[in-house]
Amino acid sequence: MIAVMVVDDQALIRAAVRDLLADEPGIEVVGEAKDGEAAVEQAAHLRPDVVVMDIRMPRMDGIEATTRICADPALSHTRVLILTTFEEDEYVVAALRAGASGFVGKGAEPEEIGHAVRAVHAGDELLSPAATRALIAKFVRSTTVTAAPRSLSHLTEREREILALVARGRSNDDIAAELFISPHTAKTHVKRTMTKLGVHDRAQLVIAAYESGLVAPGA
């Protein structure tokens, strides 16, 4: 059973998401929060598998809440799924940089929300990889990077190749077919690359690929 916490400052949206997920097999809503501050407190107490997080909220927004949840060693298994109107692209990318694992629209169909929760919980496939890649590329291209580029020197040539393919939105099956390896081997390479880069999912791999310069925006 996937334990989910829903965070949104609008009670109607919280109730709607809760009710949608209640009908999804294998998913249980274990808590709710009306702002980021409450979300951080509740997450520490409930330790959910997935937090469905709004972005714009009073007291503490979803980006700061995501940063704190993802930085808590006790919540290393918890994944954050951003709930957005898709009119807030820049905020979505900021949340992904903060550690969120993916995003889903507030107007999504019930089965899409359930699929999104399962996807980020599994950590195997990034939700809407092409869309996420496009968003990250857009804002990497338009944002001045002040920090030093992320180093990939400790990755093998194969791992760099895998990272580039993940950044281009390839699934494990796609990677396996393109490199003539088994899906299991592709998955193992992806997991090893995550470990070496200190990230927990494919969203963070995509960001690492762009920030390191391995993949150029628009490539």
N, C-alpha and C positions, 0 to 999 in steps of 0.2 A: 504493500500500500504506500503510495506517494503522499507524504504529508505536506500540505500547502498552506501558506499564510497569504492573505489578500490585504494589500495596502492601498488605500485611496481615501482622499479627504471627502469624497462624496458618498454618502451612505447608500444612495440608490445604485451606484456603480458597484460598490462592495457587495451589496446584496445580489445584484445581477450576476456578477462573476462567481460568487459563492454558490448560487443556485445552479448555474451552468456546470460548474465543476462537480457539484453534488450528484449529478446524473451520469458522470463519467466513471466507468468501472476502473477500479484500482487507484482512485484518487480520493483523498479525504481532506477537507478544509478543516484545519485544526486551530485556526486563529485569524483575527482581523486587526488592523490598525488604521487609524485615521490620519496619521502623519508620520514623517520619517523618524522622529524621536521615539514615538511609541513603537514603530516597527523594529528599531534596534533593540529596545528593551524586550519586546515580545519574542523576537528571534532568539535572543540569548536564553530566554526561558523555555521556549517551545522547541527550539532547534529543528525547524522544518526542513524538509528536503528541498522545497522550492518556495521562493517568495515572489509573488506576482506584485510588482511595484509600480505605482504611479510616479510621475516625475515631479509635477508642480504641486506642492503641498505646503501648508503653513508650518511654522516652527523649524522644521528641517525638511529639505526637499529630497526627492528620491535619489538624486545623485550622491549626496552626502551620506544618506542612509545606506546606499549600496556600497560605498567606499568602506564604511565602518563594518558592515556585515561581512564583506569579502576579506577584510583585514583581520577578522577575529579567528584565531587558530581553532577555537572551539566550534566554529561554524564552517570548517573547511569543506564539509560535504554539502553545504547549503548553496544552491544556485539561485541567482536572481533573474527573473524574467520581467522585462520592462513592459508596462502597459501604456500605450501611447496612442495619440490620435494620428500619428505620422505627419503632423504639421510641425513637429518639433525635432526635425532631423538632427540639429546640432546638439540638442540635449540627449538624444538617443546615443550618439557617438560618445558624448562625455560619459554617459552611464556605462557604455561598453568598456571605455578606458578605465572606469572605476572598478570594473570586475564583473559587470553583468554578462550573462551568457547568451542573451538574445532578446528579441522583442516581438510583441504581438499587438495588433491594433484593437482599440476598444470596440470597433465595429465588426470584429471578426466573428465568423460563424462559431457556434458552440464546439463543434468537432475540431476547429482550428485551434481554439484555446486549449482544449484537452491535449491535442497533438503537440502544441508548443511546450506545455508542462512536461510531457513525457520526453520530448526531445532534449530539453536542457537538463532534465534529471539524468538521462542516459549519458549525456556528454559525448555521444558518438557522432551525432550530426548536428551542426549548427542550424537553427531555424532560419529558413530563407537565406541560404548562404550567398546567393548572387545579390540579393537586395542589401544584405549587410555589407558585403564587399563594396558595393557601389557607394553606400553611405560613408564608409570609412575612407574610401579613396577620395571622395568629394571633399571631406573636411581635412584630410591630410594634405591635400593639394592646396587648400585655401587657408591653412593655418601655418603660421610661422613656428617652426620647431626650435625651441631654445635649448632643450636638453641634448646631450650627446646622443648620437644614433645608437640604437641598441646593437650590441655586438653579437654576431653569430659565429664567432671564431671557434667555439667549442662544439659546434655541430659538424657532423660528418657531411660529405658531399651529398650522400643519399638523403640525409635528414634535411638539408637545405632544399633539395629538389622536392621532397615531400611538403615542406613548409610553403614553398611557392605554389604548389598545386592546391593546397588547402586554401591559401589566400585567394586563389582564382575560383573558389566555390566548388571544388571537386569533392565528391563524397569518397569514402573509403573504397567502394566498389569501382568508382571512376578511376581512382589512383591506381588500384590494382590492375585494371585493364590497360591503362596508359603505360605503366611501367613493367607489365608482364610479370606481376607477382601475385600471390594469393591475397584475398581480402584480409585474412588473418595477419599476414605479414605487413600489409599496409596499415592496419590498425595498430600493430605493435610499433611500427615506425612513428606513427602519429603520437601515440602515448609517450614514447621515449623522447620525442621532440618537446612535448609539453613539459615533461619532467626537467629536461635540461634548461628550458627557458623559464621555469618556475611559474607556469600558467596552468589553469585547470580546465580549459575547454577550447573549442575551435575558434570562438570569437576572439579570444586573447591571442591565438596563433595568427589570425588574420591581422590584428593590430601590430603584432611583433614583425610580421613580414613587411608591412608598410613602413613602420618606424625605423627599421633597420636599413631600408633602401633596397631590400632584396626584390621587392615588387614595386614598380612605379605606378602611381595613380593613372588610371586609364589603360594600363597594360593588359 
